[in-house]
Amino acid sequence: MIRNITHTIASLLLLSCMFSCSSDFLDIDPEQNVSSEKAITDVNTLQTAINGVYSKLQSPDYYGRSMYVIPELMADNLALSTRNTGRYLDYDGFVVSEEDTFADGLWNTLYEVIVNASKAIDGAEKLEAISPEQQEQIDQLTGEAYAIRALAHFDLVRLFAQPYNFTADASHLGVPVINRSEDNEISPARNTVKEVYDQINSDLSVAMEKIAADRKDGRFTSYAVKALAARAYLYQEDYDNAIVWSTEVIDDGGFSLISNTDYPELWAQEFNTESIFEIVNTIADNAGTNGLGHYFDPDGYADALVTTDLYNSYAGNDVRLEAIRLGAKTGAEEEALFVYKFPKGTSRDDNVRILRLAEQFLIRAEAYAKTGKDAEARADLLKVVNRATPGISEIDESGTELTDRIIEERRKELAFEGHRLFDLNRNKRDVRIIQSENSIEASYPNDRFILPIPLNEINANPDILPQNPGY
């Protein structure tokens, strides 16, 4: 198992020697690391390399579980059941340490994604196309690699660094930026948060130039890139750009909100009209007991349950309650609230929705509200609210109350999708960590709202210091 950035890069450099003279790159399991830019010799090998990068997103140490669970459990949407398998106990207890295996897994997997994407980019940019059509293919695949690298850097800086607005100029420490595969410096230091976001913005800009607008299910499209850009700019409090990119997705992307009556299809139907980007999980990809479905399903572990506080925040006729099921958990809670956004449960893994249209309306609503455009913000918010509870004809709030309403609506709409802790922290809000029987009140600013740099990384890479405060 790769334990840190140094080992990730060093292992890939070793693999380049192993595979650079081989003609069998297409036979490499796509789950393996991209061997080197030298192994990318044509469009087919580039496609195989990109498939390998996408496959890392499925990992239980990334969007296959941890990226969805941790930001919800460290806040007020999820709490561990009194009978659980021991996963994420320290997050529920707000006592994560630098030796935590889940933080270590996130760190390692995300840097594997970044390094592999960088190698694919380097290899792709050395290819010489023999036709305009082939150049389009190369550009598409290269753009996807840029987009995935931006996503991984964005998630790393959200997890392991304080939000962009923590300091006035975002000069506080972020995570190391890795943007080339031929790094001789394999013990990188931490960049500032601003530098990380500059890299994210740059990668997304390149991705937009290279990716075609055509929809390809399960892969980054130009509109998926724009949707991610809207999210990233919202986190940077660059509201003008957040509005620009969310508007392009909303107006021109060809997406539409699933209707109130068809709401269960939002989670059951793959690549539905609301889905902008989702991670594909085929039967062959099934993570089994490590998957999200098994983690939440009462026929599986049902480790994390919906908090009563969140459940009670919905109106009685809110269709989003269909994503929560009331029942008894054997040997534990007689009245348990189960997450039902993964309806396949233990049978196989559902696709994981990363970007969808409802969030884009909420991004634009928040950006409008924070730039004094209350009428526009209310109109966007109403679209999401009216889908959830038809018949609401208007939103009355304005100013700070409107912003509060949008943040609360994000909580209800995006519950269990890995947003809650980040939304509270970037808005400088206190966090209530709800447990099965107690709760912890944690005030902003708080060192513990972000994860520690893993001890394994510190031991292997002294340049990564200093550790995040509080650990």
N, C-alpha and C positions, 0 to 999 in steps of 0.2 A: 504494500500500500504506500502510495506517495504521501509523504508526511509534511512537506513544506514547499515553498516556492523554489528554494535552491535545488531540492531533489527533483521537483517537477521539471525544471529547465535542464538540469544535468542529465536526467533520465532520457529526455527527448533528444539531447545532443548525442547520447550514446546510441539511441535508436537510429539516428540519422546515419551513423556508420554501419549499422546492421542492415539497413534497407536501401541505402542509396545505390547499391549495385544490383538490387533484386528486381526482377520483373513480376513479382508476385504481390504487388501492393494491393491489387483488387481482391486478393484472397484474405487480406487481413480482416479480422473481425472488426466491424465498425465501432465496437465498443472500445477498441484500443486507441491509444494516443496517435495523433498524426505524426508519422515518423520524421519527416523533414520536408522542406521545400523541394529538395532534390527528388523525392519520391513522386512529386506531382509533375507528371510529364505530359498530360493531356486533359481534356475535359472529363473523361471518365474517372481518372484518378483524383481529380479535383472534387468531383461529385462524391466519391467515396470518402475523401477527407472531410468534407462538409457534413456528410451523414454522421461521421464519428463525433463531430463537434455537437451536432444536435442531440445525439444519443446521451451525452453527458447531462443535458438538461433534465432528463428523466430520473436521475439518481435520487434515491431517498435522502441523500445529503444535499439536495438542491430542490428543484420544484417537485420532485417526487414525494417530498414530505416536509423537510425542515423549513423551507422557505415559506410554506403556507402555515405551518403550525406555530413556529416560534413567535412571530409578531402578534399573533392572536392570543397565545397563552400568556405572554408577558403583559397582558392588558386585561380588558374586561369582557372579551367575547367568549373565551374558552377557559375552562378549568379542568384539571385532572380529576377523573373519577376516584372515589375512595378505594376502588380496586383497579389497579393499573399494572402495566408491565415494567414500570420504572423508567420508561423513556421520558425525557424532558422534565424530570422531577425538579431539577435546580431552577428551571425557568419558571415553573409554577410557584416555586418558593422564593424567587427573586434572589437567588444566591449562586449564580453562575460563577465558576472560577476559570482561571486560565488553563486548567487541565481538562476542561469539559470536552468530551469527545464529539458532541454535536457541533459545537463551534469549530472544532478542529476539522470535522468533515466538511462543513460549509466552506471554510477557508481553502482547503485543499482542492475540493471539487471545482470551485469557481475559478481558481487559478489554473487548473487543468483546462477548463473551457477557454480561458483567455490565451494561454500559451498555444493551445492547439489551433485556435482561431487565427492567431498571429502567424503561425507556421503555414496555415492554409493561404492566408493573404500573401505572404512572401512568395510562396510557390506559384500562386495564381498570377501574380503580377510579372512573373518571368515567362509566362506562356506567350507564344506568338500564334495568334489566330490565323486560320487559313481562309476564313470567309467572314463577312459581316454577321452572319447568323451565329457562327461559333463565338465571335467576340461578344455577342449579346449573352450567350450562355455563360461565358467566363465572367462577364460583368455581373450578371445576376448572382452567381455563386460567390463571387468576391464580396459583393454588397451584403449578402447574407452573413458572411463571416464578420464583416465590420459591425453589423447590427447585433450579432450575438456577443461580440466582444464588448460592445457598449452596454448591453444588458447586464453582463457579468460584472463589469466595473461598477455600474450603477447599484447593483445589489450588494456588492462588497462594501461600497462606501456608505450605504444605508445601514448595514449591519454593524460595521466595525468603526464607524466614525460618527461624531455628532453632526447634526444637520447643517446644511449650507449656511443658514442664518445664525449659527451658534456664535460666530464672530462677525464683525461688520464686513470684513473683506474675505471671509471664508478661508482665512490663513491658518486655521488650526489643522492638526495632523489628520490625514485621511489614510489611504492605503497605497501600496506601491502601484504605480502605473507600469504595465508591461505592454509595449506596443511594437515590439520587433522580436523576431525569433533568433537573431544572431547575437543576442546579448552576451558579451563576455563577462559582464558583471552579473553573476548569478546569485548575488546576495543583495537585492535591492533595498534601498531605504524607502521610508514612507514619503509620499508626496502630500502636498496640502490638499484639502478638500476642493479648493478652487481648481487646482491642477488636474485632479481626477475628473471633475465635471467638464473642464476644458477638453479633455481627451474624449469623454462621452459625447459631447457636442460635436467634436470633429469627426468621430467615427460615424455618428448618425448622419452628418452632412454628406460624407462620402457614400454611405449606404443609400441615401436618397438619390444620389446622382447615378448610381450603378444599377439599382434594382428597378425592374419594370413594374408597372402598376397592376399587371395581370394577377388575379388571385390564385395562389397556389396553397391548397389546404395543408396546414401543418408546417409551413415555411414562412419566413419573413417576406412580406410584400412591401411595396412602397408605403402603403397606408399603415401597415403594422409599424414601420419605422417612424412614420409621422405620429402615430399614437404614442409610441414610447418617448418620442421627443417632447410631446405635450406633457407627459408625466414628468420627465426629467426637468423641463423648464419650470413647471409648477414648483418642484422641490427647490429650484434655485431662486424662486420668487421673481422670475422673469415672466411676468404675467402677459405681456404683449405677445411674446413668442408662444406661450402656452395657448393663448387664444388663437393665434394664427394656425398652429398645427392641429389643434383639436377641431377647428372649423373646417379645415381641409378634409379631415376624416369624416366629420358629420355630414358635410354638404356633398362631397364628391366620392366618398369611398364605396357607396352602394350598399351600406349596412343599414339595418333597421332594427328597432327594439322588438323583441319577442312580445306578443300581446299578453295581456293579463290572463286571458283564458288558456293560453298555450304556455304559461310560465314554466311548468315542469320540463318542457322541451328544451329550455335554456340549458339544463344540466344533462338531459338524457340524449339529446340529438347532437351529434358531432358536426362541427362546421356549420352551425346554424347562422341565421341572418345577423345575429348580434355579435358573433365571434369574429374578432379581428386577428388574433394570433393565439393558437393553442398548441400545446405539446402533445404529439400523437403517442398513444400507448396501444400497440397492437396486442393480440393474444400472446405473441412471441415475446413481447416486452414486459409481460406481467411480472411485477415485483413481488407478488405473493404477499406474505405476511409483513413485508416491509413497505407496502404501498399505502397510499392515502385512504383508499377504500377500506382496507383491513383495519387501518388505524381508527377510523371513525365508526365503522359499521358495528351494530350490536351483535351480529353473528361473528365478528372478529374480535378485536381488542376493545373497541369503544373506549379508548383511553381518555380522550378529551371530550368533554361534554359542553354543550351550550350553556352559558350562564343564564340564570333566571333574570338577571338584570337586563341582558340583551333581549331576551324573549319578551319581557314585559314592555319594552320600548316600542314594539310594533302595535299598531292598531289591530283590533280583532279581525278586521276584514282584509288585512294586508296579505297579498298573495305570496309575499316572500316567506311567510310562515310555513309554506309548503316545503321549504328547504330545511325545516326543522321537524323532527318527529318525536312525539312524546311516547315514552314506554318505560318498561322496567328493565334494569340491568341485573342480570343474574348474580346474586351474591353481593350486591352493592345497592345502588340507589333504587328505591321503589318507584320513584318518579324521576326519570332521567330525560334529558333533552338531547337527542342525537342529531349530529350534522348529517344532512341528506343532500349535499351538493355533489355527492359521488354515488349516484344511484346504482351503479353496477356492484357496489359493495365488495364482498370478498370474492365474487366470481371472476373478475378481471379488473384491471385498472381503467378508469375513465380517462379520457383526454383531460389535460389540465389547462383551464382557461387562464391565459396570462393577460391578454388585452381584450376588452369588449366595449361595445358602444356606450353602455350606461355610464361607465367610468369617464368616457370622453365628455359627456354632458356635465358630469359633476366636476371635472377638471375645469371646463370652461366656465361653469357657474361660479366656482371658487375664484377663478382669475378675474371674472367680471366683478364679483362682489368686493374683492380687495383693491379694485381700481375705481370704485365708486359708481359702477354701472349696475345699479340695483335692479332695474327693470329687466335688463338682459339676463342677469343672474337668476332672477325669479322665473323667467320663461324657461331656462334650461333646467332648473331644479324641478319645475312643474312637470316636465316630460317624464322624469324618473318617478316622481311621487305619484303622478296620475296613472302610470302603468301599474304601480304597486297597489294603489287604492283608488280605482276609477270613481269619478264624480267630484273630485276636488277641483274646483274651478279657478282658484287663485292662491297665491302665496302672499302673506301679508307682511312678513318681516323685512326689515331694512337695516343697513349699517352692520354693526357688530352682531346683532341678533340674527341677521341673515347669514353671516359667515358661520355662526354657531349652528344654525339649522343645516347648512350644507355639510359641515363636519359630522353632524349627527346622522344625516342621510347617508353619507359615505359609510358610516359604521354599519347601518342597516343593510344597505345595498351590497357592499363589498365584504360582508362578514365571512370569515373563514377563508379568505383569499389572500391573506398575508399583508394587509395594509394598516391595521389598527394602531400598533405601536408607533409606526413611522408617522402616521397622520397626527397623532397626539404630540410627538416629540418635535416635529417640524413646525407645529403651531404653538409651541411653547406652553403646552398644557400639562397639568399634573396627570399622573397615571394611577389608576386603581387596579391593582393586580388581584383579581377575584379568584379565590380558591374554593374548594368544595364546601368548606365550612367557615372559612375566615376570609379576610381580605387585607391587603397591604396598601397603604396610601403612600405613594412616592411622588414627591414634589419636583417640579421642573425648576432649574436644570438639575440633571441627575447623571452621575457617572455611569450608573447601572442601566441606563436606557440603551446603551450600546454594548456589544460583546467585547470580551478581551481578545487581544492578539494571542493566538494559541501558544502555549508554552513550547510545544514542539518547534514552532517557527522561530521563537526567540532563541532556543538552544542551538538551532542550526544556522541562524542568521543574526548575528549580533547587530547588524546594521538596521534591523527592523525597530530597535528601541528608539524612543521610550515606549513602554507599555501604556495602554490607556489608563488614565487616572482611575483610582478606586480598585485596581486589581493588583 
